[in-house]
């Protein structure tokens, strides 16, 4: 019987956003990256259609085995790069792969400060880097779908950065921390949806059971920055069922769906 650990649940869907501008310049740019409100509500990536269902067979990841978990994550990252790279090419937006590192301890540098307590993985837009914390909690369930989904969520932030969504969010002026929360939830719930879209596109090649996906949904919990557990599950499922970033426009969604 599966019993999620409290330490796992406290960080499995957590991520941290940092204001900044990506330093890497893509080698090809065939159309300008949208800015401002257009980037948020009418982004070309929403019109890119379904993600291509390329096979993404999972590498073995054994519970409590850091080495196999790291190899698993790198294999998933290759799939994400291939799938999203093609998606960006369909709408002629520039694409570049994110940097990636794995750590087994807190406090390591991420490019946007030290890795924070309470997060499972973070994306830094300054250096376009995903840092993944292989904690004892998530390693204890490495064979579950959490590793895949959390990495796909952070990659969703990379998609937001490349498509101008995160830059538009960071460039807005907010009166205080309370005022930024509603917009931050849209960012986080959108990343959740984008992770679901990719997961749905490769699902058949994973040789997984439906219960594996439900287990991830049931692990969702409410936070001020990521929204209610109900809405996290809603956007993850919506992306999974439609296999398309077009399902993930949280910036035009009803308020009740981004709370």
C-alpha positions in Angstrom: 0.0 0.0 0.0 1.3 3.4 -0.9 1.8 5.8 1.9 3.3 9.2 0.9 5.8 10.5 3.4 5.1 13.9 4.9 8.6 15.0 4.0 7.8 14.1 0.4 4.5 15.8 0.3 6.0 19.0 1.8 8.1 19.5 -1.3 7.1 17.3 -4.2 5.2 20.0 -6.1 7.1 23.0 -4.7 9.2 25.3 -6.9 10.7 28.7 -6.6 10.6 31.6 -9.1 13.2 34.2 -9.3 13.1 37.5 -11.2 15.8 37.8 -13.8 16.7 37.8 -17.5 18.1 34.8 -19.2 21.7 35.3 -20.1 22.0 32.8 -23.0 21.1 34.0 -26.5 19.6 31.5 -28.9 21.6 30.9 -32.1 18.4 31.2 -34.2 15.5 33.5 -33.8 12.9 33.4 -36.5 10.2 35.5 -34.8 10.4 37.8 -31.8 9.4 36.5 -28.4 6.2 38.1 -27.3 6.2 40.7 -24.5 3.8 42.1 -21.9 0.1 41.1 -21.8 0.4 39.4 -25.2 3.0 37.0 -23.8 0.6 36.0 -21.0 -2.8 35.8 -22.7 -2.1 35.2 -26.5 1.3 33.5 -26.6 2.1 31.6 -29.8 3.0 28.5 -27.7 -0.7 28.2 -27.0 -1.3 27.7 -30.7 1.4 25.2 -31.3 -1.0 22.2 -31.2 -0.5 18.9 -29.6 2.9 17.7 -28.4 4.2 15.0 -30.6 3.8 11.5 -29.1 7.5 10.5 -29.3 8.4 7.5 -27.3 10.0 8.2 -23.9 10.8 4.8 -22.3 11.7 5.2 -18.7 15.1 4.2 -17.3 14.9 2.1 -14.2 14.9 4.1 -11.0 15.2 2.1 -7.8 13.9 3.3 -4.4 16.6 4.8 -2.2 19.2 4.7 -5.0 20.5 8.2 -5.8 22.6 7.0 -8.8 19.7 5.4 -10.6 17.4 8.3 -9.9 19.9 10.8 -11.4 20.2 8.6 -14.5 16.4 8.5 -14.7 16.1 12.2 -14.5 18.7 12.8 -17.2 16.9 10.4 -19.6 13.6 12.2 -18.9 15.3 15.6 -19.6 16.4 14.3 -23.0 12.8 13.5 -23.8 11.6 16.9 -22.6 14.3 18.7 -24.7 13.3 16.8 -27.8 9.5 17.2 -27.3 9.5 20.9 -26.4 12.2 21.8 -28.9 10.0 20.6 -31.7 7.0 22.3 -30.2 8.8 25.7 -30.3 10.0 25.1 -33.9 6.3 24.7 -34.9 5.6 28.3 -34.0 9.1 29.6 -35.0 10.0 30.6 -31.5 13.7 30.3 -30.4 14.6 27.3 -28.3 17.5 26.4 -26.1 18.0 23.6 -23.6 18.0 24.3 -19.9 21.0 23.6 -17.7 20.4 20.9 -15.2 22.0 19.6 -12.0 21.1 17.2 -9.2 21.8 17.7 -5.6 21.4 15.6 -2.4 21.7 18.5 0.0 20.1 21.9 0.6 21.8 25.2 0.2 23.7 24.6 -3.0 23.9 27.5 -5.4 21.3 27.6 -8.2 22.1 30.8 -10.0 19.3 32.6 -8.1 20.6 32.1 -4.6 20.9 29.0 -2.5 18.6 26.0 -2.9 15.7 26.7 -0.4 14.3 24.4 2.2 10.8 23.1 1.4 11.4 22.8 -2.4 11.9 19.7 -4.4 13.3 21.4 -7.5 13.8 25.0 -8.6 14.1 26.8 -12.0 16.3 29.9 -12.2 15.6 32.1 -15.3 18.9 34.0 -14.8 20.9 31.0 -16.0 18.0 28.9 -17.3 18.9 26.1 -14.9 16.8 23.4 -13.2 18.2 22.2 -9.9 16.6 19.0 -8.6 16.9 18.0 -4.9 17.0 14.2 -4.5 15.8 14.2 -0.9 15.4 11.0 1.1 11.6 11.5 0.8 11.4 11.4 -3.0 14.2 8.8 -3.3 12.1 6.5 -1.1 9.5 6.5 -3.9 11.8 6.9 -6.9 9.9 4.2 -8.8 6.7 6.2 -8.6 5.9 9.0 -11.1 7.0 11.9 -8.9 10.5 12.3 -10.4 9.1 12.6 -13.9 6.2 14.9 -13.0 8.3 17.3 -10.8 11.0 17.6 -13.5 8.3 18.2 -16.2 6.8 20.9 -14.0 10.2 22.7 -13.7 10.6 22.3 -17.4 7.3 24.0 -17.7 8.9 27.1 -16.1 11.7 26.9 -18.8 9.0 26.9 -21.4 7.5 30.0 -19.8 10.9 31.7 -19.8 11.6 30.9 -23.5 8.2 32.0 -24.6 8.2 35.3 -22.8 5.6 34.3 -20.2 7.9 34.4 -17.1 9.6 37.6 -18.3 6.2 39.3 -18.6 5.3 38.1 -15.1 8.5 39.3 -13.6 8.4 42.7 -15.3 5.0 43.6 -13.9 4.8 45.9 -10.9 3.0 44.7 -7.8 2.1 46.8 -4.8 3.1 44.1 -2.3 3.6 40.4 -1.8 -0.1 39.8 -1.4 -0.8 41.4 -4.8 1.7 39.1 -6.5 0.2 35.9 -5.2 -2.8 35.6 -7.7 -0.4 36.0 -10.6 2.2 33.7 -9.2 -0.5 31.0 -8.8 -1.3 31.3 -12.5 2.4 30.8 -13.3 2.6 27.7 -11.1 -0.7 26.2 -12.2 0.3 26.7 -15.8 3.6 24.9 -15.2 1.5 22.1 -13.7 -0.6 22.0 -16.8 2.4 22.0 -19.1 3.9 19.1 -17.2 0.6 17.2 -17.6 0.6 18.0 -21.4 4.0 16.5 -21.8 3.3 13.5 -19.6 0.1 12.8 -21.6 1.9 13.0 -24.9 4.4 10.2 -23.9 2.1 8.2 -21.6 1.8 5.2 -23.9 5.5 4.7 -24.0 5.9 4.8 -20.2 4.2 1.4 -19.7 2.5 2.9 -16.6 -0.9 2.2 -15.0 -3.6 4.8 -14.6 -3.2 4.5 -10.9 0.3 5.8 -11.1 -1.1 9.1 -12.5 -3.9 9.2 -9.9 -1.3 8.7 -7.1 0.4 11.9 -8.2 -2.9 13.8 -8.4 -3.8 12.6 -4.9 -0.5 13.9 -3.5 -1.4 17.5 -4.5 -1.8 19.8 -1.5 -2.8 23.4 -1.2 -0.3 26.2 -0.8 -0.5 30.0 -1.1 1.8 30.1 -4.1 0.6 27.0 -6.0 -3.1 27.2 -5.5 -5.6 24.7 -4.0 -5.0 21.0 -4.3 -8.2 20.8 -6.3 -6.9 23.3 -8.9 -3.5 21.7 -9.0 -5.1 18.4 -9.9 -7.5 20.2 -12.4 -4.7 21.8 -14.4 -2.4 18.7 -14.3 -5.3 16.6 -15.6 -6.4 19.1 -18.2 -2.9 19.2 -19.7 -2.6 15.4 -19.5 -5.9 14.9 -21.3 -5.3 17.4 -24.1 -1.6 16.9 -24.7 -1.3 20.5 -25.7 0.0 23.8 -24.2 -3.2 25.3 -25.6 -4.9 23.8 -22.6 -2.7 25.7 -20.2 -3.7 29.4 -20.6 -4.2 30.1 -16.9 -4.1 33.9 -17.6 -7.6 33.8 -19.2 -9.0 31.2 -16.8 -11.8 32.0 -14.4 -10.6 33.2 -11.0 -12.0 30.1 -9.3 -9.7 27.9 -11.4 -6.5 29.8 -10.4 -7.2 30.2 -6.7 
